[in-house]
Structures are given as C-alpha cells and as structure tokens.
Amino acid sequence: MDILQVLIDMLMVGTISTAALAAVGMSMQFMMVINVLMTLYVVGGNALISRFIGQGRKRRASSLLYSLTVFAIFLSIFVSFGGYFGSDAVYEMMGAKSDVVELGSSYFKIISMGVVVIFIDNLLYNALSAAGDTKNSLYIKLLSAGINGFLNYVFIFGHFGFEAMGIEGAAIATVIAYSFNVLAYFILIKKLNSKLDFLPIIRVKDLKRVWSVGWSAALDRGVSSLSFLVFVSIITAYGTAELAGYQVGLRIEGVAFMPGFGFSIAAMALVGQNIGAKHFDKAYNMGVISGRIAYVFMGSVGFVLVIFPEFLISFFTKDALTVAAASKYLILVGLAQIPLAIMFVYSGALRGAGATKTTLLINVTSLWVLRVLPSYVAYDMGYGIIAIFIIMNVETLIKGVAYWYMYQKRNWLYTKV
C-alpha cells in the first residue's frame, strides 16, 4: 500500500509535466536518506521487540515502544528543519535542471513539515510487524491509500471547491495520509487489544541495546543511500527524460518489491521471535521458507516486467524518450528479481537476528565497488543509459549470492543483542 501511494502520486503528477514527474521521483531518493535516521531506532527496535515477544515479555516490549516513540518525535524535529531549509540545495547538488529544482523543492518542503508523522508511522508499523501483527497494518494502509488517492484528485487538479495546487497538492495529500496512519495505529494499540501497548517507562538500558544494533544498520542505510544518490546523479547527467524514465521504472518495479518487502518482514519477525525462544533451527528455516515464497512471487512479476514494459509505462507518461528509458530499465530489472528476492529476505532475517554489521559489510562493498564506481566509469567513457542499468543488475546478482552464502553459514543465529 505504501508503494501504491507512491504510484498514485506519480500517476497523477505525471499528467502535469515530465519535470514534475522527475521531481517527485527524486524526492523518493531523499526519503531514503531520511530512512537512515529511522533505521537507527527501527531495526534495533525490531530485533529487540521480536525477542521480547518470543520470550513472552509484552510489558518490556511495550515500554520499549514508548521510549522509541519519544525518541522518534525528538529526532524528527531536526530532520524537518533540515529538509525544509535545505531542499533547494539538495536538488541542485543532484544536478537537476532548474524546473525540476523549483518543483521538487516546493514538494519536499511540505513533506518535511510532516516528517514527524512519517517517523512515527514507520516505527509503529515495524514494531507491530516484529510482534507478529501485520494484518491490522494492511487494513490501515488500505484506507490510507484510498485517502491519499482521493486527496490527490482534489488538491492536485482542484475539485470540490479547492484550488488546483499541482505538485504541492500531492505533498499535502501524502502528509494527511500519514497522519491518518498514526491516528489509526494509536487507536489500534490503545483500544483494540493489540499485541503491544504504550507503557510510559523509559529504560535507558534497552535504548542503548537498540542503538548498539541500530548504528551499524543506520550506517549501512546511510552509505547505501549516499550511493543511490550518486547513482541517480549519474543518471541525471544523461537528461531529464532518462531521469524520469528511471524513476517511473523504479516505481513500477516497486510492485515486484512488495513480496520481497513482505517476506523480509516475515523473516525478520519470525527469526527474531524464534531466536528469543531459543529455537535456532526453526529460526533458520523461517528465513529459508520466506525466501522460497518470495522467489516465486518476485520471479513471476519480473516475467511480466520483461514482457510488457511499454504497456506498464503508458499509465505514467506518453513521452517517447521517457518511455524508451523506462522500458530498458524494466526489461533488465525483470531479469534480476530472483537474486533481489534473496537479498531482501536474507538481509531481513539477518537484521531480525541483530546481525547488522554483516549486512553493513555486504551492502557498502557491493553498492560502491560494484555499482557506483563502474557506473561512473561507464558514463565517463560515453556509454549509454542501458550500460548503467546492466551494471546495476550485475551488482544485484553478486549481492544476492553474497547474502545466500552468509545465510548458509548460520553463525548469525547466535548474535548477541
């Protein structure tokens, strides 16, 4: 549903202009950087909450959730300030054209003002997932996607007496949808007999344990996000159409991501809970089973991406150059969905076990040495955009193999948190 909300934004914004489409797409790269800070408390929180639930310690898990909520609110204040006043500079640093900078900055300033609800939404979703409750989150996200789509229609194009706000309307709709999510999660947790609660006790010891796991995950996400920003800046150098094509292709590929994300969360929760209960063989098998299901789903969607790229892209844009770039992207990434599934699920399992230093090593080495550096060399030597997409696919394949190898070793099962 989160991916659907992004697709809805891009579908509607894409009718405004190619520049608007590129601006919204680039903002998703900036959100990856913001996700770095969320990783600081989410990944460690997941590992610890899932272990507490596996040990039958709901009160301890609930007090940790309260502590992390307070921390997330405090952290979001600084992020909002930086995002609001620094959005112009970030777009310019990425090498975007002036029209993309103007549109993107107005969009991201509004998103920055709503960072607090984005932070809390991410925390509560992941905490409930770690506790084993994913169904209620689905219902909340379904309603949220509907609200986002309706408000996009109202605010972007100007209906029901509202002025047409264009790309700014899409940002406002997104913030309102996240605000609904947070309200719904609070009602769920406090009123509907949730698997977790907010217990107003702050245990500094548990927060330190969260950060001891989270810092390496945050560093992993930070260095990875920086590599993605550099990677996107290389694509930006090819032109606005290539950038928009990459962004459209990436969002369509997000449909294939969904099973990977879903079963990554399943692996994280089930591995963590079984390690907490000291069922190590079962913990290992949960990751294997999650991976096998993800292979089938993502491989099937990848086949569709390879066969029908132009049809899928036609919903977002009719610009010939954008369609050409996006088609090349979808065909190539469609072939890489199975190793991508391995990467998603096994990295989720390792993080659920608290083995974030291992994921840090694999991700940083792979992204910078096998993706960013070769892409820069290829661009500098005058190769076309398809060479960049091929390099990206090769990196994904190698990283998938690396995760498979580390998972088979099993020593991550005994990581101390």
C-alpha positions in Angstrom: 0.0 0.0 0.0 2.9 2.4 0.7 4.2 1.6 -2.8 0.7 2.1 -4.2 0.6 5.6 -2.7 3.8 6.5 -4.4 2.5 5.1 -7.7 -0.7 7.2 -7.3 1.3 10.3 -6.7 3.5 9.7 -9.8 0.5 8.7 -12.0 -1.3 12.0 -11.2 1.8 14.2 -11.1 2.9 12.7 -14.4 0.0 14.4 -16.1 1.4 17.8 -15.1 4.8 17.6 -16.8 7.9 15.4 -17.1 9.7 17.8 -14.8 7.1 17.3 -12.1 7.4 13.5 -12.5 11.2 13.7 -12.2 10.9 16.0 -9.1 8.6 13.6 -7.2 10.8 10.6 -8.2 13.9 12.4 -6.9 12.2 13.2 -3.6 12.0 9.4 -3.0 15.7 9.3 -3.1 15.8 12.0 -0.4 13.4 9.9 1.7 15.9 7.1 1.5 18.3 9.4 3.3 15.7 10.2 5.9 15.2 6.5 6.3 18.7 6.3 7.5 17.7 8.1 10.7 14.6 5.9 11.1 16.8 2.9 10.8 18.7 4.0 13.9 15.8 3.1 16.1 13.6 0.8 13.8 16.0 -2.1 13.1 17.3 -2.3 16.6 13.8 -1.9 17.9 12.6 -4.7 15.7 15.3 -7.1 16.8 14.7 -6.4 20.5 10.8 -6.3 20.4 10.6 -9.6 18.4 12.9 -11.2 21.0 10.8 -9.9 23.9 7.7 -11.2 22.3 9.3 -14.5 21.7 10.2 -14.6 25.4 6.6 -13.7 26.4 7.6 -10.3 27.8 4.9 -7.9 26.5 5.4 -5.3 29.2 9.1 -5.0 28.3 8.3 -4.7 24.6 5.6 -2.1 25.3 7.9 0.1 27.4 10.5 0.0 24.6 7.9 1.0 22.1 7.0 4.1 24.2 10.7 5.0 24.6 11.3 4.7 20.8 8.2 6.9 20.1 9.6 9.7 22.3 13.0 9.4 20.6 11.4 9.4 17.1 9.5 12.6 17.8 12.6 14.3 19.2 14.7 13.2 16.1 12.0 14.3 13.6 12.3 18.0 14.7 15.8 18.3 13.4 15.0 16.4 10.2 12.0 18.7 9.5 14.2 21.8 9.9 17.0 20.5 7.6 14.6 19.2 5.0 12.6 22.5 4.8 15.5 24.8 4.5 17.9 22.5 2.6 15.6 21.1 -0.1 16.8 23.6 -2.9 20.5 22.8 -2.2 19.9 19.0 -2.3 18.1 19.1 -5.7 20.8 21.4 -7.1 23.6 19.1 -5.7 21.9 16.2 -7.5 22.3 18.1 -10.8 18.6 18.6 -11.5 17.5 21.2 -14.1 16.1 24.5 -12.8 12.5 23.5 -13.4 12.9 20.2 -11.5 14.6 22.0 -8.7 11.8 24.5 -8.3 9.0 21.9 -8.4 10.9 19.4 -6.3 11.8 22.0 -3.6 8.1 23.1 -3.2 7.1 19.4 -2.9 9.7 18.4 -0.4 9.3 21.4 1.9 5.7 20.2 2.5 6.9 16.6 3.1 9.5 17.9 5.5 6.8 19.5 7.6 5.2 16.1 8.0 8.3 14.2 8.9 7.1 13.6 12.5 4.1 11.5 11.3 6.3 9.7 8.8 8.7 8.7 11.6 6.0 7.5 14.0 4.2 5.6 11.2 7.3 3.8 10.3 8.1 2.9 13.9 4.6 1.7 14.8 4.3 -0.4 11.6 7.6 -2.1 12.2 7.0 -2.6 15.9 3.7 -4.3 15.3 5.3 -6.4 12.5 8.0 -7.5 14.9 5.3 -8.5 17.3 3.6 -10.6 14.6 0.7 -8.3 13.7 0.7 -7.4 10.0 -3.0 -7.8 9.2 -4.1 -4.7 11.0 -1.4 -2.7 9.3 -2.7 -3.9 6.0 -6.2 -2.6 6.8 -4.8 0.8 7.9 -2.7 1.1 4.8 -5.7 0.2 2.5 -7.7 3.1 4.0 -4.6 5.4 3.8 -4.1 4.6 0.1 -7.7 5.5 -0.6 -7.5 8.7 1.3 -4.2 9.6 -0.5 -5.7 8.9 -3.9 -8.9 10.9 -3.2 -7.0 13.9 -1.8 -4.5 13.8 -4.7 -7.5 14.2 -7.1 -8.9 17.1 -5.0 -5.7 19.0 -4.3 -3.6 18.4 -7.5 -6.3 19.2 -10.0 -8.6 21.4 -7.9 -12.0 19.8 -7.3 -14.9 20.3 -4.7 -14.1 24.0 -4.4 -10.3 23.6 -3.9 -7.8 25.5 -5.9 -5.6 23.3 -8.2 -2.2 23.1 -6.3 -0.3 20.8 -8.7 2.7 19.1 -7.2 2.2 20.8 -3.8 -1.2 19.2 -3.6 0.3 15.8 -3.9 2.6 16.6 -1.0 -0.2 17.8 1.2 -2.3 14.6 0.4 0.7 12.4 1.4 1.2 14.2 4.8 -2.5 13.9 5.6 -2.5 10.1 4.7 0.5 9.5 7.0 -1.3 11.5 9.8 -4.3 9.2 9.4 -2.0 6.2 9.7 -0.5 7.4 13.0 -4.0 8.1 14.4 -5.2 4.7 13.4 -2.2 3.0 14.9 -2.7 4.7 18.2 -6.3 3.7 18.3 -5.3 0.1 17.4 -2.7 -0.1 20.1 -4.6 1.6 22.9 -8.2 0.5 22.3 -8.2 -2.8 20.3 -6.2 -5.2 22.4 -3.0 -5.0 20.4 0.0 -7.3 20.8 1.8 -4.2 22.0 1.0 -1.2 24.2 2.5 2.1 25.2 3.9 1.6 28.7 5.2 5.0 29.9 8.5 3.7 31.2 11.8 4.7 29.6 14.6 2.1 30.1 17.8 3.6 29.0 19.5 0.2 29.0 17.0 -1.0 26.4 17.5 2.1 24.3 21.3 1.5 24.4 20.7 -2.1 23.2 18.6 -0.7 20.3 21.3 1.7 19.3 24.0 -0.9 19.6 22.2 -2.8 16.8 20.8 0.3 15.0 24.0 2.2 14.5 25.5 -0.3 12.0 22.1 -0.6 10.3 21.9 3.2 10.1 25.4 3.4 8.8 24.6 0.7 6.3 21.5 2.6 5.1 23.3 5.9 5.1 26.2 4.8 3.0 23.8 2.9 0.8 21.5 5.9 0.4 24.5 8.1 -0.5 25.5 5.5 -3.1 22.0 5.7 -4.5 22.1 9.5 -4.6 25.4 9.3 -6.5 23.9 6.7 -8.8 20.9 8.8 -9.5 23.1 11.9 -10.1 24.9 9.8 -12.8 21.6 9.0 -14.4 20.5 12.7 -14.1 23.6 13.6 -16.2 22.0 11.8 -19.1 19.0 14.2 -19.1 15.5 14.8 -17.7 13.9 12.1 -19.8 16.3 9.4 -18.7 15.9 10.5 -15.1 12.1 10.4 -15.4 12.3 7.0 -17.1 14.4 5.6 -14.3 12.0 7.0 -11.7 9.0 5.6 -13.5 10.7 2.2 -13.9 11.7 2.1 -10.3 8.2 2.8 -9.1 6.7 0.1 -11.4 9.4 -2.3 -10.1 8.1 -1.5 -6.7 5.2 -3.8 -7.4 7.7 -6.6 -7.7 9.4 -5.4 -4.5 6.2 -5.9 -2.5 6.6 -9.7 -2.0 10.3 -9.1 -1.1 9.5 -6.5 1.5 6.6 -8.5 2.9 8.6 -11.7 3.3 11.6 -9.8 4.5 9.4 -8.6 7.4 8.1 -12.1 7.9 11.6 -13.4 8.1 12.7 -10.6 10.5 9.8 -11.2 12.9 9.8 -15.0 12.8 13.6 -15.3 13.0 13.7 -12.8 15.9 10.9 -14.4 17.8 12.3 -17.9 17.5 15.8 -16.8 18.5 14.2 -15.2 21.5 12.6 -18.5 22.3 16.0 -20.3 21.6 14.5 -22.3 18.7 17.5 -21.7 16.4 16.8 -24.4 13.8 13.3 -23.1 13.4 14.6 -19.5 13.1 16.9 -20.6 10.3 14.1 -22.5 8.5 11.7 -19.5 8.7 14.1 -17.4 6.6 14.5 -20.3 4.1 10.7 -20.7 3.7 10.2 -16.9 3.4 12.9 -16.8 0.7 11.4 -19.5 -1.3 7.9 -17.9 -1.4 9.5 -14.5 -2.3 11.4 -16.1 -5.2 8.2 -17.3 -6.8 6.3 -14.1 -6.4 9.1 -11.8 -7.5 10.2 -14.0 -10.3 6.6 -14.1 -11.6 6.3 -10.3 -11.5 9.7 -10.0 -13.1 8.5 -12.0 -16.1 5.6 -9.5 -16.5 8.1 -6.6 -16.4 10.1 -8.2 -19.2 7.2 -9.0 -21.4 5.0 -5.9 -21.1 7.3 -2.9 -20.2 5.8 -0.3 -22.5 2.2 -1.2 -21.5 3.0 -0.6 -17.8 4.9 2.6 -18.5 2.0 4.0 -20.6 0.0 4.6 -17.4 2.5 7.1 -16.2 3.8 9.0 -19.3 3.5 9.2 -23.1 6.8 11.0 -23.6 8.7 8.9 -26.1 12.2 9.4 -24.6 10.9 8.6 -21.1 9.2 5.5 -22.3 12.3 4.3 -24.1 14.5 4.7 -21.0 11.9 3.2 -18.6 11.4 0.2 -20.9 15.1 -0.6 -20.9 15.2 -0.4 -17.1 12.1 -2.7 -16.6 13.4 -5.4 -19.0 16.7 -5.6 -17.3 15.5 -5.5 -13.7 12.8 -8.0 -14.5 15.6 -10.5 -15.1 17.1 -9.7 -11.6 14.1 -10.3 -9.4 15.1 -13.7 -8.0 18.5 -12.5 -6.7 16.8 -9.4 -5.5 14.3 -11.6 -3.5 17.3 -13.4 -1.9 18.8 -10.1 -0.9 15.5 -8.8 0.6 14.6 -11.9 2.6 18.0 -12.9 3.9 19.0 -9.4 4.8 15.7 -9.1 6.7 16.5 -12.3 8.5 20.0 -11.2 9.5 18.7 -7.8 10.8 16.0 -9.6 12.7 18.7 -11.6 14.4 20.7 -8.3 15.1 23.5 -9.2 12.7 23.5 -5.7 11.2 27.3 -5.5 10.9 27.2 -8.3 8.4 24.6 -6.5 6.3 26.6 -3.3 6.5 29.7 -5.0 5.1 27.9 -6.7 2.2 25.8 -3.6 1.2 28.5 -1.0 1.4 31.1 -3.1 -0.5 28.6 -4.1 -3.2 27.0 -0.8 -3.9 30.1 1.3 -4.0 32.6 -1.1 -5.6 30.2 -3.0 -8.0 27.6 -0.3 -8.8 28.6 3.3 -8.3 32.2 3.2 -9.4 31.6 1.1 -12.6 28.6 3.3 -13.5 30.7 6.5 -13.2 33.4 4.9 -15.4 30.8 3.8 -18.0 29.3 7.3 -18.1 32.7 8.9 -18.4 33.6 6.6 -21.3 30.4 7.7 -23.2 28.3 4.5 -22.8 24.5 4.9 -23.0 22.0 4.6 -20.2 21.5 0.9 -20.8 25.1 0.2 -19.7 24.2 1.8 -16.3 21.2 -0.5 -15.9 23.3 -3.6 -16.8 25.9 -2.7 -14.2 23.0 -2.3 -11.6 21.7 -5.8 -12.5 25.2 -7.4 -12.2 25.6 -5.8 -8.8 22.3 -7.1 -7.6 23.2 -10.7 -8.7 26.5 -10.7 -6.9 24.9 -9.2 -3.7 22.2 -11.9 -3.8 24.9 -14.6 -3.9 26.8 -13.0 -1.1 23.7 -12.9 1.2 22.9 -16.6 0.3 26.5 -17.6 1.3 26.4 -15.7 4.6 22.9 -17.1 5.5 24.1 -20.7 4.9 26.9 -20.2 7.5 24.3 -19.9 10.3 26.7 -18.1 12.7 24.4 -15.0 12.6 21.9 -17.0 14.6 23.9 -16.5 17.7 24.3 -12.8 17.5 24.1 -11.1 20.9 21.7 -8.1 21.2 
